[in-house]
């Protein structure tokens, strides 16, 4: 099989949940704002992406309580600033909490982002920024 060069080093990342049906209700509308859809759906996990499952939400394999990582957050690329705004609004409407209103950040010129906390305490970010090239 021929190898395809991708613009990322990531295959996927996973966030834990203690209630998968509740997580689906949260993530379906939130991920849709970024052009992602549910590509994998099983009793223990769902995964979202545009072409392949990149972001997984799952019950912990060790059957222990899912807890968010201290200092960990998931940042998603948004196609434009309107998608960042929509991501934030959808997250709040789905029961998440605000961890940073949409706006420019001083991380790098043109960096526009918003932060939400999902129903299990995971920190999520949507960002639009100029890309090299």
HELIX and SHEET records of a PDB file:
HELIX    1   1 UNK A   20  UNK A   32  1                                  13    
HELIX    2   2 UNK A   81  UNK A   93  1                                  13    
SHEET    1   A 4 UNK A  13  UNK A  16  0                                        
SHEET    2   A 4 UNK A  55  UNK A  58  1                                        
SHEET    3   A 4 UNK A  45  UNK A  49 -1                                        
SHEET    4   A 4 UNK A  37  UNK A  41 -1                                        
SHEET    1   B 4 UNK A  73  UNK A  77  0                                        
SHEET    2   B 4 UNK A 123  UNK A 128  1                                        
SHEET    3   B 4 UNK A 112  UNK A 117 -1                                        
SHEET    4   B 4 UNK A  97  UNK A 104 -1                                        
END                                                                             
